[in-house]
Amino acid sequence: MAIRQLPPNLINRIAAGEVVERPASVVKELIENAIDAGASRIDVTASGGGLQLIRVADDGTGMSAGDLALAVERHATSKLAGEDLSRILTLGFRGEALPSIGAVARLALTSRARDAGEAYRIEVDGGRKAPLKPAARAAGTDVEVRDLFYATPARLKFMKSERAESAAIADAVKRLALAHPEIAFSLSNGERTTLRLDACPPGLLDHALSRLGRILGADFVEDALPVSAARGNVRVEGYAGLPTLHRPNGLSIYLVVNGRPVRDRLIGGTVRAAYGDLVPRGRYPMVTLFVDIPPEDVDVNVHPAKTELRFRDANGVRSLLIGAVREALAQAGHRTTASLSQEALQRMRPPEPGWAPQAGEPGDGDAEPDVSGAPAYRSQVRSYPGAPRSAYRPSGGAAFSDRAQAPLEGVSVPSADMRGAAPDGEEPSAYPLGAARAQVQDTFIIAETGDALVIVDQHAAHERLVYERLKRGLESGGVSRQLLLIPDIVEFAPGAAEALLAAKEELEEFGLVIEGFGARAVAVREVPALLGTCDTRSLLTDLAEMLMEPEDGEGGHVLRDRLDHVLSTMACHGSVRAGRRLSPDEMNALLRDMEKTPFSGQCNHGRPTYVELKLTDIEKLFQRR
């Protein structure tokens, strides 16, 4: 075929395929135009998932009759003073949005400039422009888009359900509202207002958190950590949620660069790297970050929808973001998500009226009292309030001291008998996690503070402590090792032994010394001293499975890039397990180590290590308040 010049109408439809992907794309483009016009309030209406009607009204500067006629022409814009594309100071600048929308829908614009005496209206129907005509409107602009994609019906086949398209529109509005908290927003479906956000006073870290709470939820406000850092001309501010506050997808990661909401892979990957092992695999943190950078140092013209960016100094931006987020997380210490306690309390319900214990249940009066006179309910709760230990019998009737075990590895147990109290005779309120009072099912530690009860998962907590010690040992020159008197011989399925032996030198840096033992077996000579007696078979099996995972395309298969995963696996196998009975000294020592260990609020898999139940909430359960 001979080369021919495409007609303007077809060119507009091709451009619409790049800019107008779905109704949410239209909403995004129209809101950006309103923001660039200096609007202080933007009202969005979308019905039928945006396919029937999209209306965006603003109180911005508006347009004169001449500007309104040019606004629907391709590559006509008021947002570039010259020809320098290296300093883009507005959200839109291509001049493609309105003509592209008009090429595939029924578009109507009504606008009045602030200093003009009357408003004008122009309509574009499937690319055909109607003449200007007078209209009635206050200063600002109304944009109506009806029957989206009616001119290109093939595109309608690729639209999702009305509910899905409405959700995408809401997400677009929320992201732009987060990026510009100084503007009031509203979103309606034509019948009711689904979102209303008042304008926030200036001062991002001081006032924008209230808007974040309306969008991300009250949980985020309660568990948000302020982020603030600068390097050179680049500055980052915002909020990072606690690691135990995570979601199944990345929709709660909000990134804003120079007032532009983006889904940039570099920044998104950087945020996840900053959290590292603090968030479980397959889960995503809740973060809102605002990056200010000189316009000449970032290219916003990479993607037609302007959602991806290219930085001149990508490594510098990545380093700044990781450092800022990690510093904020480190300040949290052992904090865990506050909503966990509310979830736990919601699961606790008082008995129904008229309820009475059945025969054989606690409270039926058949239990035999022990020497203290209290009923022995055959539970596995062991208490240590300071009374003689013989008064508290574990299941099976054996006294606790009869079944004492070796002390925990990696936990500094004081020599003094604390008998469930805080060290040195201080009150429980002297310590954030209080004093241990009981152990439930040989798995959970019950501690008392001045105004709350703390329930600790002993395995999860000890796992984090061991993991942090392993990391510090590796950073200080290598993990100390202990020699096994008799090497452990572990057999594997085909390929697993080879994967372990290929990483032999790296594993030695982690304190794990292995060597080949036949075709499909490995001999373990030394293990990290901090792990104590661990199940080497399970440990090596998990490490082999990790090393045999396929490459992720970004160099993730290199062992050094998976340092956290290797150490986490070791810590998991070297920590105290559920079902291990602990002495009062061990439990209190575990609590004290948690208080001084960073990130001890969650284990290596991102699960919380403890839940705090406030006394006031417990009193409400029993209607004492």
N, C-alpha and C positions, 0 to 999 in steps of 0.2 A: 504493500500500500504506500502511496505517496504521502509525504509529510504535509499536514494541513494545520492551520491555526484553529484551535478549539473556539467555539462560540462563547461569549461571556456567560450565558446562562449555565452552560455545562461546566465552565470553570468554577462558577460559584458553587455548584453542587459538589464538585470534587473537593473544593475547600471546605464545604460543610461537612464532608466525611471525615476531615481531619480535626476540625474544631468542634463540631456538634456531634459528639459520640452518642449521647443519650440526653434525656431531659435535664439531668443534673448538670451537664456541661453548659446548657443554655442558662440555667440559673446562675452558675458560676460566672459566666461571661457578663451577664447583665448586672450582677451585684458588683463586680469589679469596676464596671463603667460608673456605677453610682458612687462607689468609694472614690474613684479618681475625680469625680465631679464635686467632691467636697461635701457629700451628704452627711448629715448628723442623725438621720433616721432612714431606715430602709425597710419597707414592708413587702413581703413576698407571699404570693398566693399561687398554689399549684394544685390543680384538680385533675383527677384521672391519671395520677402518676406523672403529671406534667405533660402528657400527650394531648389532653383536651385543652388545658389552659395553663399558661404561666404568665403571671403579672408581677412586675417589679416596679414599685413606686418609691421615689426618693425626693428629698427636699434640697438637692444640690443646686449647682449654679444654673442648670437648665441650658437650653440652646435657642439661638435665634432662628428665624426662618431659613436663612442661608445655611447655617450649620446643620439644621435638621435635614435639609435636602442632601447635603454632602455625607451625612452620617451613614446613609444606606448604600453608599458607593464603596467599592473595594479599595482597600489601601488608603482610605481617607481617615486621618486621625488628627487630634489636637494635642497629642501627648508626646510628640517629639518636636522640640524647638528647632533642631537642626538635623544633621545626618549622622550624628555620633551615636552608634548603638552600644558603646561601651559604658554609657552612664544612663541606664534605664531607671527612672525614679517613679514610674507609675506601674500599676498592675497590668494594664493593657497598652499596646503600642502598635500592633500590627494593622489594625483597621480592617479586620476580616470578620469579626463576630457578627455584626448586624447584617451585612449583606449575605453571609453564609446562612444565618437563620432565616432570613427572608426568602432564600432560594428554596427552602424545603418546608416552609410553613406559611401561615398567614400572620404577618407582622404588622403591628400598628404602634407608632410612637407619637406621644403627645407631650410637648415640652414648652416651657416658658422660661426665658432668661430672667434673672433676678431684676434687671433694670429695664425689662421690656414691659409694654403696656398690654400685650395680648399673647395668647398661646397659639400654637399651630400643631397640626396633626398630619402625619404622612403614613400611608399604608403600602405594604409590599406583599403581594399575593403570589407565591410560587415564583418569585423573581421578577414579577411585573410590578413596576412602581406606579402608584397613583399620584396625581398632583397634590401639592400642599393645599390645606384648607384651614381656616381659622377654627379655634377650639377654645374651650373654657378650662382653665386650670391655674392653680397658684404656682409660684416659682418652683421649679423642679421638673422631673421627667417621669412619665408613665410609659412602660414598655409592655405590650401585650403580645403574647405568642399563642396562637390557637392552631389546633390540628397539626401538631408537629409531625413532620415526615409524611404529610399527606401527598406531597409532590414526589416523594420517593418511597412508594409503599413497600418496596422490598426491604427497607430498613426496619419497618415495623415488625417483621418476622424475628428480628434479633433483639427486640425489647423483652425485658423480663416482666414479671407480674407487676400489677399496679402497686402492690405493697412494697416490692423490692425497689421499684423506681422512686416511690415516695421516700423510702428510707435513704436512698442515695442523694436525693434532693436535700433532705434534712441534714445529712452529713456534710454536704457542700456548704449549707448555710452556717452550720456550727463552726466549721473550720475558718470561714471568713469572719464570723463573729468573734472567735477567739483571737484572730490576728488583729482585729480592730475593736478592742473593748471600748473605745471612746464613742462608738456609733451604736445607737439603739437599733435592734432588729426585732422583727416579728415574722412568723411563718404560719400560714393558714392553708387549709385544704379546701377552702370555699365555704365550708359549713361551720368550722370552729378553728380557733387559734391553737395551734399545737406547740408553739414556742414563742415566748415573749422575753426579750432581754433588754433591760434598761441600760443606758450609757453609763460607763464607769468613769470616775474622776481620773485625772492623769496620775501616773505612778504605777507601773506594772506590778511590782512585787507587793505593793501596798493595797491595791484595790482590785486587780484583775482576778484574784482568787475567788471572789464571789461569783464572777461570771463562769469561771471554770467549774465551780460547784454546780451551777445550773445545767451545765453541759455534761460534765464527767460524773456528777453525782456527789452526794454529801460524803461518801466514803473517801473520795479523793481529797476533799478539803481537809478532812481530819488527819489524813495520812500523807499529806503533801510536804515535801522537803524543799525549801527554797534553793534555787540554783543561781549563782551569779559569779561570773569570771570574765576576764578580759585579757587579751594579749595583742599588743599593737593597736591596730585600728579595728579589730574584731572583738565583739562583745556578745556574750550569751547570758540570757536571764530566763527565768521560768520556774517550773516546779517539777520535781520527780517524785513519783509515788514510792512508798516503801516496797521493798522487793516482794513481800508477801501479798501485795495488792497487784494482781496480774489478771490478764484476760486471755481467752483462747485465740484471739486474733490481734492484728496490729492496728485496729481502728482507733484504739485509745492512745496512740502515739501521735501527738499533734506537733508539727514542726513548721515554724514560720521564719522566713528569711526576708529581711527588709520589708516586712508587712505582707509577704506573699506566702500563703499556705502551700506547702510542697509535700510530695511523697518521694523525696529524693532517696535513692538507694544508699548513697554514701552516708547520709545523716541517719537514716533509719538503721542501717547496719552498725553505725557507730554507737547509737543508743543501746542497742542490744549487747554490743561488746562491752560497754561501760558497766552493765549489770552483770555480765558474765555468768558465773555459776549461781548467782543469787536468785535467778528466776528459772523455774523448771523448763526442760526442753519442751518445745511446742507451745509455750505460754509467752505472753508479751507484757512488758511493764506498762504502767500508765504514766505518760510523760507529756509535758507541754513545754517546748523550748522555743525561745525567740532569739534569733541570731541577727545582729546588726553588723553589716560588713560594707565597706566602700563599694558602690555599684560597679566600679571598673574591675573589681577583683572577683566578680561572679558573673557568669554568662547565663541569663534567663531565657535565651533564645534557642535553647537546645531542642525543646519539645514544642509542637504546635499548641498544646494546651498549657504550656508554661508551668508544668508541675515538676519537672526535673531540672536540675541545675548543674553547672560545671564551675568548680572553684579553681582559681589560679593557683592557690596553695592548698590543695586538698588535704595533704598530710597535716598541715598546721591547724586547719579547722577541725579535723578529726581529733588531733591531740588535745585541743582546747576543750572540745565537748566531752571527751572521755574523762579528762581531769576534773572538769567542773561537776559532772554527774557523780563521779566516784567520791569526790570530796563531800558532796551533799549526803551521799549514802553513808559515808564513814561517820558523819556527825550524828547519825541516827543511833549509833551504838547498838544496843541489844533490842531496840524497839521493834515491835511487831504490829500488825494491822489491828487497829482498835475495833474494827467491825467484827473481828473474830469473837470477841466477848459477847457482842450482841447476838451473833448467830448462835452461840452456845446457850445463851439465856433464852432465846426464842424456842430452842428445842426442849427446854425444861418447862414442864407444865404441871401445875398442881393437880392432885387426883380429882376425879369427877366427884360431885356430891353423892354421898352414900357409899363411896368405895370403902372396902374393908379388906385387910390382908387375908388371903386364903390359907388353908392349912399348909404348913411347911414353908410359908413365905416369911420374910422378916416382919416382925411386929405381930405375929400370931400368938405370942405368949408362950410358945412351946420351947423356945430356945433356952438352953441351960446357961445360967450366969457363970461367969468366970470368977476368979478370986477378987476382982475389983467390984463385983456386984453388977456389972453391966452385961447385957445379953451378948452371948457369943453367936453371931449370926452366920458363922461359917463363911464369911466373906474373906477376900484376900486383901483387905485394907489393913496396913500396918501403921500404927500411930506412934509418935515419939514426943509426947508433950512434956516429958520430964518426970513422969511417974515411973515406978520400977518396971523394967522391961518384962518381967514375968507376968505383968498384968495384961500384956498384949500378946495374944497367941496367933500365930499364922495358921493357915489352913493345914490340917494334918495334926495340929496340937503341939508341934515342936516350937520351942521358944526361938525367937529370932537369932539369938547369939549361938544357938546350936547349929545354924546353917550359914554361918558367916563365910564369905568367899574372899579371894585375893583382892587387894585394892585395885581400883581402876587405873588403867594405863593412861598416862598423859594428864591426870588430874592431881593437883597438889592437895592431899588430904592432911589437914592439921592433926597433930598428935593429941591435942586435948579432946576430951569427950564433950561434944557440944550438946548432946542429949536433945537435939531438935531445936535448940535455941540459936540465935545469931552468935557469931564468934565474940569472945571476950565478954560474954554476958550482956551484950547490947540488945536493945529491943529490935523486933523484926522490922520496924519502920526505919531503922538505920540503914537498910539495904534495899535497893530497888526491887529485887526479887524476893526479899524477905527471908524467913527461916523455914526449913523443911519441917513439916508436921506429920506427914504420912506418905506411904507408897501404895498405889492401887494396882492390883493385878501384876505386880512386879514390872510395871511398865511406866506408870505415870507418878511423878512426884507432886505432892500437894504441899505448897508453901503458903505462909501467912505473912502479909505485909501489914502496915498500919491501918490500911483501909480496904484491903482486897485479899482475895485468894488467888494464887497463881498455880496453874496446872502445867507441868513441864513434861514433855515427851523425852524421856531420858536418852533414848537412842538417837533421836534427831539432834538433841542438844550436844551430846558427847561427840557425835559425828562432825558437827561444825567445829568444835574445839580441836579435835584431832586434825582436821583438815587445815585449819589456820596454822597450827604448829608445823605441819608438814610444809606448808608454803613458806613459812619463815625460815625453816631449816634449809630449804632448797635455795632461797635467796641469799642465805648467809654462807653458801659454799658447798652445800650438799647435805643430804639427809643422813643422820647417823644410822648405822646398821648394827644388827646383832647376828652373830653366826649361829646357825642351827647345828646342834651336835650331830644330828642324823638328818641329812638332806631329805626333803620331801620330793617324792617322784610323782609327777602328775602326767597322766596320759590324756591325749586330746584326739578330736576328730581330725581327718586329713586337712592340712592347711593351717590349722590353728597354731601348732608348735612352730612352724616356719615363720608365721607372723610375729610371734613373741621373740624368737631368736633374732629376727631381723632388727628388732628394736632393743637388743640386749644392752648396748652401750648407753642408750638414753634411760633405760630402766634402772641401770646401776646408779645414775645420778639421783634417782628417786629412792635409793636405798634397797632396791630389789635386785639381787644377784642370781642369775639363772644360767644354766648351760644345757646343751643338748644331751639327751639320754635315749639313744636309739632313734628310730625313724619318726615316732609319733609321741614322744614323751619329753618332758623337761624336768631337770633337777633344780630345786630351789635351794641355794646355798646360804643366802643371807636375806633378811627381811628388814624393813625399817624398824628401828628400836621402839619407836613410838607406838607401833601397832601391837606390840606384845605378842601374845599367842592368838593368831588369827587363822582362819580357814584358808590356807594357801590355794587349795584346789578351786574354791569358788572365786577367789581373787583373780587367779590367773585365767580362769574361764571367762570372767567378765572382761578382763583386759584384752584377751584374744578376740572376743567378739567385737570390741571397739576397734581394734586395729584392723580387722578384716572388713569393716564397713567400707563401701565404695567411696571414692573421692567425691567431694561436693562441688568441684569445679572452681574452688577458690583457695586451693592449697590446704583445705581443712584436714586432709588425711595425714599431713606431716605431724609426727608425734609432738614436737615442740609447740605446734599450734593447738594441741589438745592437752596442754599441760594441766589445766584445771580439771579436765575430765579424768585424767590418770590419777591425780592426787585425790579427787573426790571418790573415785572407786576404791582406792586404798583406804581412805578414811572410813568409808562405809563398812568395809570388812574389818577394820580395826577398832571400831567403837563398841561400846557396851550395847548389848542387844536387849530388845524387849523380853521380859521374863527373867532378867537378872536382878536378884535381890540386892539392894544397896543398904549400907549402914547409914545412920544419921550423919556421921562425919562425911561420908562419900557424897550424900545428897547435898549437904550444905556447901561442900567444896565445889561441887558441880555448879551450883547457883552462883557462887562467888566468881568462878572462872567465866561464867556466861556474862556477868556484869562488866568484866574488863576485856572481853574479847569482841572485836568488831564483827558485825553481821551475825551475831549469835541468835538473832531473832528468827532466823530461818536456817534450815539444814542445807546440805549441799544440793539437794534436789528442789529447793525452793519452798519446801513445806514449812509452816510455822513450827517453832520449837516450844512455844508456850502460849497459853491463853490466860488473860487476867480478868477475873470477875470482881467487879467493884462491890463492896459490902452494901452500898446503897441499893444496887440492883438486886442483890440477893434478898435484901429485906423486902423489896417490892414483891418478889415472888411469894413471900410468906405474908404479904399484906400487912407488913409492919410499917409501911409508909403510904 
